[in-house]
Amino acid sequence: MIRSYSPAELLPSIDWVYFFHSWNIRRSDISSPHALELKAEALQTLQEWEDICRAQALAVLFPAWSDGDNLLVGKDEVVIPLLRQQTRRHADAPFLCLSDFVRPKAYQGSSEPDTIGIFATSVHTDVSGQHTEDVYNDFMTTILCERLAEAAAAKIHEEIRIEKPTGIRPAVGYPCLPDLSVNFILDQLTDFSQIGIRLTENGMMQPNASVSGLILFHPAARYFAVGKISDEQWEDYAKRRDLPAEVLRKFLGRNL
């Protein structure tokens, strides 16, 4: 599924809390005169962008199994290694991994695989870079492009959920999916170039206002933070990623 959205189509899906967060405005202050003025300027900007800005979105559904902390995706069972929490938030909390929300391959009750989605979105606009000498407008442009990319992810997720109305949409770089190199696997499975995204050698997406990740449909699926991982898990993850542990350091530095 590939979609192209205008700013007006995405307006209902924009999360304004994160817009305000980017401007260091707390939730308690989003009704302040300053916050309302910022939002009014943002809405005016989006209206001006209607004919020069598009958000491209890609989403593909795959049969999938879980196998321990891995996902096995598609008919070829492409491996997406994942990380598991190593510290509990409270005494009775489980150590979570995103694979926990996908049917295990060894599941005895069914021979049918589960279903997951992979998505990517990107904002293409002629206004990026026009305000390099104007810090305020340049920042507003950057933030709005990021919000539109996230809104496009929410929009295409909503379309998929017509058939499957539950689940979460963890993006690469989220605390539960922190390894940017996973982008290379998602790109292999879906071909991000279909919507104009290319990956740098560090797994970053270009254009910068791009988002990618997984869609999990289990009704109990929820977001969490992997947090710090042990040397043992780092080495195990490197084997499952089929990469030298030291190479993964640049992708997982915050979690080591």
C-alpha positions as a printed Julia matrix, in Angstrom:
256×3 Matrix{Float64}:
  0.0     0.0    0.0
  1.41    3.39  -1.03
 -0.35    6.65  -0.21
  0.32   10.35  -0.82
 -1.2    12.88   1.58
 -1.54   16.66   1.54
 -1.15   18.71   4.75
 -4.94   19.18   4.91
 -5.51   15.42   4.8
 -3.04   14.91   7.66
 -4.22   17.77   9.87
 -6.53   15.57  12.01
 -3.64   13.13  12.61
 -1.05   15.68  13.81
 -0.02   15.2   17.44
  0.22   18.77  18.68
  1.62   17.7   22.05
  4.88   16.73  20.35
  4.8    19.92  18.29
  4.73   21.91  21.52
  7.34   19.65  23.09
  9.74   20.59  20.27
  9.31   24.22  21.33
  9.93   23.31  25.01
  6.3    23.99  25.91
  4.95   21.69  28.62
  1.57   19.97  28.43
  0.3    22.26  31.19
  1.11   25.31  29.07
 -0.33   24.3   25.68
 -3.28   26.66  26.2
 -1.05   29.64  26.97
 -1.13   32.66  24.62
  2.38   31.84  23.37
  1.46   28.24  22.57
 -1.77   29.24  20.82
  0.12   31.81  18.75
  2.65   29.16  17.69
 -0.11   26.76  16.68
 -1.89   29.47  14.69
  1.33   30.23  12.8
  1.84   26.5   12.19
 -1.68   26.11  10.8
 -1.18   29.1    8.53
  2.1    27.62   7.28
  0.47   24.26   6.56
 -2.26   26.0    4.6
  0.4    27.77   2.51
  2.09   24.4    1.9
 -1.03   22.7    0.55
  0.11   22.72  -3.07
  3.86   22.3   -2.52
  4.13   19.61   0.16
  3.25   15.92   0.11
  3.78   13.17   2.63
  4.45    9.78   1.06
  3.56    6.64   2.98
  4.3     2.95   2.46
  2.86    0.02   4.41
  3.16   -3.7    3.7
  1.63   -6.6    5.63
  3.67   -9.79   6.08
  3.09  -13.23   7.56
  5.38  -13.51  10.57
  6.38  -15.66  13.52
  8.34  -14.91  16.64
 11.31  -17.08  17.55
 12.61  -16.05  20.94
 13.7   -12.43  20.58
 13.59  -12.56  16.77
 10.84  -12.0   14.25
 10.73  -14.26  11.18
  9.1   -12.2    8.46
  7.63  -13.18   5.12
  7.71  -16.47   3.26
 11.52  -16.43   3.35
 11.45  -15.85   7.13
 13.77  -12.84   7.05
 15.1   -12.37  10.59
 14.5    -9.11  12.43
 16.44   -9.38  15.71
 15.0    -7.46  18.65
 16.15   -6.48  22.12
 14.62   -7.43  25.46
 14.42   -5.32  28.6
 17.02   -6.17  31.22
 15.56   -4.17  34.11
 12.05   -4.2   35.56
 10.04   -1.05  36.21
  8.51   -2.8   39.23
  8.85   -6.18  40.92
  6.07   -7.98  39.02
  6.74   -6.49  35.57
  7.83   -8.82  32.75
 11.02   -8.26  30.74
  9.41   -7.18  27.47
 10.48   -7.65  23.86
  8.41   -6.68  20.81
  8.52  -10.32  19.69
  6.34  -11.15  22.71
  3.39   -9.7   20.76
  3.76  -11.99  17.72
  2.68  -15.64  17.61
  5.61  -17.99  18.37
  6.66  -20.38  15.64
  6.55  -23.19  18.19
  2.95  -22.29  19.13
  1.01  -25.51  19.5
 -2.48  -24.15  18.93
 -2.16  -23.15  15.29
 -0.1   -23.75  12.18
 -0.98  -20.31  10.8
  1.53  -17.46  11.05
  0.71  -14.13  12.63
  0.62  -10.85  10.67
  2.8    -7.78  11.12
  3.16   -4.58   9.14
  6.19   -2.59   8.08
  5.73    1.1    7.32
  7.74    4.08   6.16
  6.76    7.71   5.58
  8.57   10.73   4.22
  7.75   14.38   3.63
  8.71   15.9    0.29
  8.41   19.68   0.09
  9.86   22.58  -1.87
 10.11   24.71   1.27
 12.89   22.79   3.06
 16.06   24.83   3.25
 14.43   28.11   2.21
 14.93   29.72   5.61
 18.57   28.92   6.32
 19.18   32.55   7.35
 16.01   32.68   9.46
 16.42   30.44  12.48
 12.8    30.71  13.62
 11.22   29.86  10.26
 13.81   27.17   9.58
 12.96   25.51  12.91
  9.21   25.82  12.25
  9.71   24.17   8.85
 11.73   21.31  10.35
  9.21   20.65  13.13
  6.2    20.74  10.81
  7.84   18.34   8.34
  8.56   15.93  11.22
  4.97   16.21  12.48
  3.6    15.54   8.99
  5.79   12.44   8.65
  4.48   11.13  11.98
  0.92   12.05  11.01
  1.3    10.12   7.75
  2.39    7.07   9.77
 -0.69    7.42  11.97
 -2.91    7.87   8.9
 -1.71    4.79   7.01
 -1.81    2.76  10.25
 -5.42    3.83  10.64
 -6.2     2.59   7.12
 -4.62   -0.79   7.84
 -6.51   -1.05  11.14
 -9.82   -1.06   9.29
 -9.18   -4.8    9.06
 -7.18   -5.12  12.28
 -8.34   -2.49  14.8
 -5.76   -3.04  17.55
 -2.02   -2.74  18.07
  0.95   -0.37  18.19
  3.29    1.29  15.72
  6.86    1.31  17.16
  9.2     3.35  14.97
 12.88    2.62  14.5
 14.68    4.71  17.1
 11.88    4.39  19.66
 13.0     3.14  23.12
 11.51   -0.31  22.34
 13.22   -0.46  18.9
 16.44    1.54  19.41
 18.74    0.04  16.75
 18.79    2.27  13.64
 20.45   -0.51  11.63
 17.1    -2.35  11.65
 16.2     0.12   8.89
 18.39   -1.88   6.51
 16.26   -4.98   7.1
 12.97   -3.09   6.74
 14.25   -1.5    3.53
 15.22   -4.96   2.23
 11.68   -6.17   2.84
  9.75   -3.18   1.46
 12.07   -0.99  -0.69
 11.88    2.49   0.85
 12.98    4.02  -2.46
  9.39    3.57  -3.66
  8.56    6.69  -1.65
 11.86    8.49  -2.18
 13.72    7.41   0.99
 17.39    6.47   0.96
 19.46    5.22   3.88
 22.85    6.55   4.98
 25.57    4.13   6.09
 24.42    4.75   9.68
 20.83    3.72   8.97
 19.52    7.29   9.01
 16.81    8.12   6.5
 16.92   10.89   3.94
 14.89   13.15   3.71
 15.31   13.85   7.42
 11.54   14.08   7.94
 11.06   10.33   7.54
  9.76    7.62   9.85
  9.84    3.81   9.61
  8.95    0.93  11.85
  6.77   -2.05  12.66
  3.03   -2.44  13.08
  2.02   -5.07  15.64
 -1.63   -6.05  15.96
 -1.74   -7.96  19.26
 -4.36   -6.32  21.53
 -1.95   -6.43  24.49
  0.94   -4.84  22.58
  2.35   -1.75  24.24
  5.32    0.57  24.15
  8.23    0.23  26.56
 11.89    1.15  26.88
 14.58   -1.48  26.35
 16.97    0.61  28.44
 20.49   -0.51  29.23
 21.53   -3.96  28.02
 24.23   -6.24  29.37
 27.42   -7.24  27.55
 25.97  -10.74  27.24
 22.84   -9.5   25.46
 24.9    -7.15  23.27
 27.05  -10.08  22.08
 24.0   -12.3   21.58
 22.26   -9.56  19.62
 25.34   -9.07  17.42
 25.24  -12.78  16.52
 21.55  -12.58  15.68
 22.18   -9.42  13.61
 25.13  -11.21  11.98
 27.32   -8.16  12.63
 30.5    -7.64  14.67
 29.67   -6.44  18.17
 31.86   -3.38  17.72
 29.98   -2.38  14.58
 26.74   -2.4   16.55
 28.21   -0.07  19.16
 27.54    2.95  16.92
 23.89    1.93  16.69
 23.37    0.98  20.34
 25.67    3.35  22.2
 22.84    4.8   24.3
 21.8     1.31  25.42
 25.26   -0.03  26.38
